[in-house]
Amino acid sequence: MEKILKSLRLRYERQPDLVGHPDFRVTGTRTLIFCDSSFWHGRRDKDLTGESFSRNRGFWTQKIAYNKSRDARITKQLKAAGWTVLRFWDTEIMKGSKSVTRRITKHTSRSARP
């Protein structure tokens, strides 16, 4: 993500001290970026249903369900406080997806307006 932010020539702060511990805050805007791990944040259905796990299935499905719920709650709370919250999957970021760059550009230029 840092490489993407640098390529866009955006100033940013790593891990600002805010609710939910976002990964980045784009300086001069009200934009926060979360980089979500596909595993820990439950991207795949089989992680949510427990099919992925041979051991401690109950623990892992509960943990991942809790993480998803917490993510939604934190996003809602930050948006209510006036932040733009962008969440990206690890795989999107690692691919250097153009859609990641487009979304960041769209929201940071909008967020920077008076």
N, C-alpha and C positions, 0 to 999 in steps of 0.2 A: 504494500500500500504506500509506503514511503516513496518508493520509486515512482509510482503514479502521481502522487502529490507533487513531487519535485518536478516531474515532467510537465505538470500544469503550472509550474512556477507559483504554487500556493504556499503561503507561510502556514505553519501548523504547530500545534503543541501535542506532544505525545502524552497519552494517559493523563488527561486533565483530572483534577480532583472534583469530579461531579458524580451525581447519583448514577449508578450502573457501571461506572468506570469505563467510559468510552475509550476506544483505542486512540482516537485523534479528535482534536477540535481545530477547525480551520480558522485561523486567526483573522479577525476583522469581519467575521460572519457569525451567524447563529447556527452553524452547521457542525454536527457531531457525526463521527464515523465509527461504526462497530465492525470489526472483522471477525465473523463468526465461523468457528470450526464446524464442519459438516457433522462430525461425530458428536461433540459436546452439545451442540445446539439442535440436534435432531433433524437433519435434512432428509435422511433416508427413512422411508416408511418402516423398513425392517428393523431399524434401531428403536423405533417407537413401539413396535409390536413385540419386540424381544427376539425376533427370529435371528438376529445377528449374534446372540450371546448363547454360549454353551454353559457358562457358569454365572452364577449370581444374576440371573435374568431379571428377577424382581427388583433388585437393587438398581441395575442399570436402566431399566425402563422407567422406574420412578425418578431417578436422577435426571434423565434426559427430558422427561415430561415436565419436571420442576424447572429445569433450565429454560425450556420453551415458554412456560408460563411467566417466569421471571422476566424474560426478554420482552414479552408483550407488555407486561406491567410497567417496566422501566421505560420503554418506548413511549407509551401513553403518558406517563408522568413527565417526561422530558418535553414532549410535544405540547402538553398543557402549559409548560413553563416558557413556551415560545421558541424552543429549539427545533431545527430541522434535523431529523434523525435518519441517517443512511446506514443500512445494514447490508453487508456483502458477505457471500460465502467464500471460504478459503479458496475453493477451486476457481471461482470467478477471478479472484485477485491474482492467483498464481498464473493463470492463463494470460494475464494482462488484457483482459477482455475490454473491447472498445465500449461496451455498454456501461462498464464501471466508470470509465473516463467521462462518457457522456452524462451520466447521472450526477457525478460530482460537479462537472462544469455547469450543468443546468441549475443545480441547487445552490452552488456557491455564488453564482452571478445573481441569482434571484435574492439570495439571503443578504448580499452586500448592498442592495438598493436601500435608500432611506425610507 
